[in-house]
Amino acid sequence: MGGIVGTPSGNLEQHGITPSGSVYWNLPAEDLINLAIQREEGFLSAHGALVTETGERTGRSPNDKYIVDEPSVSNDINWGDVNVSTDEGTFKRMRAKVVDFLSQQDALFVQDLYCGADFSEALPIRVVNHNAWHNTFARNMFIRPDAAQLEKHEPEFTVLHAPHFEADAEADGLNSQCFVIVNYAEKEVIIGGTRYAGEIKKSIFSVMNLILPKKGILPMHCSANTTGENTAIFFGLSGTGKTTLSADPKRALIGDDEHGWGANGVFNFEGGCYAKLIDLSEEDEPAIFSTTRRFGTVLENIVVDADGVPDFHDTSKTQNTRGSYPIEFIDNRTEDSKGGHPQNVIFLTCDAFGVLPPISRLTPSQAAYHFISGYTAKVAGTEIGVKEPQATFSACFGEPFMPMHPGVYADLLSEKMAQHGSTAWLINTGWSGGAYGEGSRMKIKYTRAMLNAALDGDLDDVEFVTDERFGFEVPTSCPGVPSEVLQPRTTWNDGEAYDATANKLATMFNENFKRYEAGVSAEVNASAPTPLA
């Protein structure tokens, strides 16, 4: 039996774990990183960040994620390909194996933390790891309690994290050696067979996405910023410009990924950031770049040269290279990770079909429709010679993490927008003047000018016209943007080609939305686009 190190705020025996070695409780990042280096879990880069790698699994494993189907949640979950059920017997069996594995380790690392910067609505969590670097990640990513909060901390959800324990897929009735199982009745997450740290963060995000709507709080996969008086939230899938556009020198960052919208306004779920680092440059992302040169940051699957200098362009391990750091490493941020009720709700899309206007204003019902649709379009890989863009729809701009029917989240969004007079905008950061291969990417300076005009109220008094297919309102002028850019059809050389492509995209929206029609209001269904003859 090893000793206790640090500041214990409970014991592991209550989780059925009987430690064989030392248990490190609530250590600061500095101590954890030193232990990670001693234990050869990673090394320091030339600039002092901890460099780690995750082995075979360098991203989330969506096919290995399960929710225990039991009476307390059975009717709440939108069961299907995303939310896959398992039974209580499987959970108990796998939990027993995880607990036995953790009990045999020479060291365990525990953090008692919170998910949610608004403590009246926060979830106290406990994360138990057998790697010091994963414990550093957890400490970076969640809200770190002060001494008084730690003394009172009682975990309402616990993550038992055993990345080096692998399931026997056939014998255990699972999909692979990896598993992430959430049990809402037992208030536990068990993770095994994957070292990708993001599973810890996203499993608790999924938990919040079931717990909070029942309290009238909207959980959101979005970034958020504020001037202090004027708060905005940004939804958008990967590659739409969410990180870039929410980083604004005139506005303080609330958070970059996960938020709640409750009675007091918007609050960050997290105490840190988990930034994608592929092709990161000091010129384009100075704030994020600076975090990669600090002790306390964890670099995941980054290749370094012989001198220990990271090469963010090297994707030989994965394209999904990541950096985890406490939000305090970002200078231009709110002190308390909170903001007021948002005046503006921004949906970002990168429309590679070149159809959607660069900015449009949505009614509340249209906002719900586009929130549920969660549309963007990706350009296919050139190596397979395909130039046709690929439409991507992810409900609520975060379908993998939403256990309930998207209509639940959309209704909450509509209610909150109506209650607080928020305006919804759809901003297309994708193609103009034609689809990918014909047109060109929207200039970032124009996108920034349109966003600023929307946030600053400069579009309140301009004339709008209604898009005949999609029904949303498009401004006829915007400060700093040529007016011809605002109407997508006029930017195409061939108006008939635009019409055909626009009809095709409208049809894609309608096909995708068939999955959700039964769970949303008539007003939302009526907001669907109409292909024109």
N, C-alpha and C positions, 0 to 999 in steps of 0.2 A: 504493500500500500504506500503510495507516494503522499506527498504533502499538498497542502493548499497554499497557493501563491496568489497574492493580489487581494481584492476586496470582494469576498463572496457575498452574494445577495440571495442565497438559497442553498440547496444542495442537490446533487445529481441523483441521489438515492430516490428522491420523489419521482424521478423519471424511470426508475428501475435500473439505473446504471450504477454498477459497483466498481469504481475506478481502481485499476491496478497500479497506476502511476500518478504523477503529479497532475493537479487540476489548476489551471491558470484562470482566475476569475477577473474579468473586467480590466485587463491590462491595457494601458495606453498603447497607441500605435507604435511608438518608439521601441517599447519592450518587445512587442509582438514581432516586429521586423527583425530585431536582433536575434530573437529565438528562431525565426524562420531561416535566417542565414546560418545559425549554429546547426540547425537540423537539416541543412542543405536542401531546403525547399525552394530556394531562389538565391539571387545575388543582387548586389547593388549596381546600377548603371553608373556610367561616368559622372552623372549629375546627382546620384543619390537616391533614385527611385528603385523600388524593389521589382526585379524582373522575375516573372514566374511563367510556367507553361502548364497547359491543361491536358497535354497528351492528345489522344485520338479525338476526343469530343471538344470542339472549339466553339461551339454555340449551343443554344438550347436544344433539347431532345423532345420535340412536341409529341412524338409517337410513344413516348415512355412516361407520359404524365397522366395520372389517374386521380379521380375523386371517389372517395368511399360513398357508395349509394346507401344511405341510411335515412330513417324517417325524418330527422330534423332538417334535411336539405333536399330530399328526393324530389319534391314538387317545385323547388326553387331553381334547379339546375336546368339549363338548356342542353340536354344530353345530345350527343352526336359525335362527329369526327373530332371536334375540338375538345369537348368535355366528355372524356371517356370514363365509364364507371368501372369500379372494382368492388369486391365485397369485403365485409368486415373481417372474414376469415383470412383472406389474403393479406390485409393490412396487419392483422395481429401476428401472422406468421413472419412477415417481412420485418415488422417492428422488433420482434424477439431476436431476429438475426442481427439487426442493426445494433440493438442494445448490447447484445453479447459481444459483437465486434468492438464497439466503443469501450466496453468494460475491460477489454484485454490490452488496450493501447498503453504505451509508456507515458503518454501525456494527452490531456484533453484541454481544450480552450473554450471558455464560456464568456459570452457577452450578454448582458441584460440591457436592452435597448427599447426604443419606441419607434413605431411607424406612425408618423403624423406629427407635424409641428404645432398643431392646435391641440394642446394637451387635454382639452375638454372632449376631444373626439379621437384621441390617439389610441393605438393598440400597443400595450406593453408586450414585448416579445423576448424570448430567450433563444439564443443560437448556440448550439453545442457543436464544435468542430474538432477533428483530430489533426488538422493542419493549422499552424500558426498563421500562414498567409491568408487562408480563408477567413480566419477570425479577424484579421486586419481588414479584409474586404468588408465583412459584416459591420465592423466598427466604423469604417469610412462611410458606408452606405445608409445606415439607419441613424435615427436621432439619438445622440449621446446624452444620457441623463446627468444632471449635476449630483453632488453628493447627497443632498436631501431627497431628490427624486429616486436615486438608487436605493436609499434606505427603505423607501416605501414600495419599491418595485415588486409587483406580483405578476408573473407572465400569464397572459391570456392565450398566447399561442407559442408553441415551442418548435424549433427546427432541429431535428437530429440529423447531422450531416456526416455521412460516412463515404466519401468519394472513392476510397480504395476498396470498399466492399462491393463485390459484384454478385448480382443475382445469377442463379441458374435458371435461365429463361424458361426452359421446358419444364423443369421440376416445379418452379415457382409460379407457373402460369402467367408469365409476363412476356413482353414483346422482345426484350433483350436483357443484357446484363445491367442496364441502367434503369432506374426508376425514380420518379418523383411522385409521392402519394400524399394527398391532402385528406385529412380526416377532420371534418368540422365538429363532429360530436366529441371527439377526443381532444380537439384543439391542438393538433400536431401535424407537422410535415416531416416525412422521412425521405431522405435523399441518399441514393447510393449509385455507384458505378459511373459517375461523371465528376470530373474536377472543374468543369466550367462554372465559374463563380456566379454567373448571372442567374443560375437556377435558384440560388438562395434569395436573391432580391425579388425575382419574378414570382416565386411561390407565395411570398407574403403579399405581393401586389394582388395576386389572384384572390387571396383570402380577404383583403380589404374590399375587393370588388363584389364580394357576396355580403359581407357584414354591413357595409356603410349604406347601401340603398335602403335597407330595412329601417335605417334611422333617418331617412330623408336627406342623406348626404350623397352627392354625385361623385363617384371616383372617376378619375380621368387619366388617360394616357396622353399627356400633353406637356408642353413647357409653358411657363408663365413669367411675365415681368410687369413692372409697375413704375409709375412716376411718383408713387405715394398717394396721389389723388386718382389716378387713372390706371386701372389694371386690365391686362389683356391675357387671354389664354390662346395657345397655338396647338392645334391638332394637325397631325400629318404623318404619313408613313415614311419609311426610310428613303432618303434622297430627295425629299421635297423642300428642304431648306429650313426645317424647324429650328435646328440648333443655331444656324447662321442668322436667321431673321429675328430670333428672340434675344440674341446677343446684341444689345443696342446701347451705345455709350450714354444715351439720354435717359435710359430706363434701367432700373435695377432688376437683376434676375431674382425671381422667387425660387425657381427650380427648373430642371431641364427635362423631366421625364414623367413623374407621377404626382398627381395632385388630387385634393378633394375640394369640393365646393359645398360648404356647409352654411350654418346660420350666420357665421361671422365673416364669411367671404372665402377666399381661396387660400389653401395651405398646402405646402409641400409635404409629401409623405416621407421624404428622405432627408438625410443629413449629409448627402454627398452626391457625386455625379459618377456615371459609368459611361464615359465618352468613347465613341468610335474613333480610332486613331489612324485609320487607313489614309495615307497621303496627307497627313497633318503637316501644315507648314506654319511657321511663325508669322508669315505675312498675312495669311488668310484667317487664322484662328489664334491670335496672340494670347488670349486668356487661357485657352485650353493648352496651348503649347507650353506656356510657362509652368503649368502644373506637372508636366512630365519631367521637369528638372528639379523636383522637390522631394526631399525625404518625407515619406508618409504616403506618397502615391504608389499604387500597385500597377505595374505594367503587365498585361496578360498577353502571352504569345507574340511578344515583340522580338524581332531579330535585332541583335546589337553587333557592332563590328568588333575587331580585336581590341579596341580601346574602351569598349563598353558604351559606345555612343549608339543610341537607337536609330534604326533606319525605318521610318514610318512608311516608306514606299515598298518595303520588302514584304510580300504577302505569301512567302513560301510555307509558313505554318498555317495561315488562314487569312482570309480577307477581313474576318471579324476580330481584328486586333482591338484591344480595349485598355482604357486607363481608369482606375478607380481612385477617387481622392475626396477628402472632406470638402464640403461646399465653402468652407472658410478660405480655401485656396483661390477662390474667385473674388477679386476685389469689389467688383461692381455688383453687389448683391444686397438684398434686404437683410437686416440684422436678425429678424425673427422668422424668416422663410414663410412669411404670410403676406397677403394683400387683401384689398377690399373686394366687393362683388364686381366682377368684370363688366366694364362698359362694352367691351368688344370681344367677340368670339371669332377666332380666325381658323378657317379650314384651309390647309395648304395641300395642293395637289400638283404633281408634275405631269401634266397631260401631254404625252408624247404624240398624241394624235393631232395636236394643234387646234383643237376645237373650242375648248372652254375659254371664255374671256379672261384676261389677266387679272381682273378684279370684278366681282359682282356682289350685290347685296341680297341677302336671303330673308324671306319671311320666317317666322318661328317654325312653321310646318316644313318649309323647305330645309331649314337648318336641321330638323330632326331627320329628314329623308337623307340628306348628305352625310350626316353623322353616322347613321346606320349603314350607309353605303360604304363609307371609308375608301374612296376611290383614289388611285393614282395609276400611272402607266409606266412600265419599265421598258427600256430599250433592250431588245434581245442581244445576246452575245454575238459579236461579229464573226467569231470563229466558226459558227455554224451557218454563216451566210444568210441569216434571217434579218430583214430590215423592218419587218412588221412589228410595231409596238405591242407589248403584252399588257392588257388591262389587269389590274390587281384591285380586288375589293377586300377590305378587312374591317368588319363591323366595328363601329365606335373607334376606328383607327387603332385598334388593339385587340382584335378578335381572339388571339390565343390566350388572353388573360381575363376574358369576360365570362364568368360562369353562368350568368343569367341571360335571359333573352335580351337581345339588343334593344328591343322596345322599352324595356324597363329603364335603361340608361337614357334613351332618347326622350322618354316622357319626363324624366327628372331634369334633363337639360332644358327642354321646352318650358317647364314650370319655372325654373330658376331664371331663365332669360326673360320670361314674361313678368315675373315678380320684380326684377331689378332693372328692367328696361334695356337689356343688353342687345346690341346689334351684331348679327352674324354676317361674316364676309367669306366668300370663297376666292382664294387667290391662287392663280395658276402660274407656277414658276417654270412651266415646261416650254412647249414649242409655240412659235408664232410664225405666221406666213406660210404654213404648211406643216405636215406631219414630220416626224423624225426622218432625215434623209433629204427632205425638200426644204423645210423651213429652218429657222434657227432658234436657239434657246433664248428665252426672254432675258433681256439684259438685267443683271442684278440691280443696277442703279435705278431702273424703272420700277422693278418690284419693290425696292426699298422706298421709293418715292410714293408709290400707291399705298403701301402699308402705313407709312407715316401720315399720309393724308387721311386715311381711314381712322387711325388712332387719335389724330389731333382734331378731328371734327371738320376737316377742310372739304369733305365731300357732302356735308349736311345740306348745303344749299345749291349744289350743282344739279343739272338736269340728268335724269336717268331714262333709259329706254328699256323695255322688257324684251328679253331674249325669247323668240317665238317658240323654240323647242324646249328649252330648259325652264323658262318661266321666271328666272331671276332678273333682277334689275342691274343694268350695266350703266356706269356713269359715261356721259358724253365728253367730259373733260376732267383732267386731274393735274394739279400743279406738278411741273417737272416731267410730264409724260406727253409725247406727241399724241394728239387725239385719235389719229388713225390707228394707233396701236391698240386702243381700247376695244375696238370692234373686230373680232377675229376674222370674220368673213372678208372684210375689206383688205386684210393683210395677205390673203391668198391671191395668187395670179389667176386661179381658176375657181370661180364661185361655185360652179356645179360640183367640182371635186370636193370643195368644202362641205356642201350640202350632203353629199353621199357619205362622207366621213362622219359628219355630225349625226346623221341618221343612224349610222352603224354604232356610234358610241351611245346614243340614246337607247338603242335596242339592248346594248350590253347592260346598261344600268337597269333596265326593266327586267331582263332575264335574271340578273343577280338578285333583284329585290323580291322575286317570287318567294324566296325562302322566308321572308319576314312579313309578308302581307297580312297574314292572319293575326300577328301579334301587335299591330299598330293601328292607330286611329284612321278613320276615313279621310281626315284632313291630310295626314302624312302620306297615305296612299295616293291622294289626289295631287301630290307635289311631284309625282314621277314625270320625267320628260316625255314629250310626244314627238316621235319621228314624223316628219312632214313628207307628204307625197311629192 
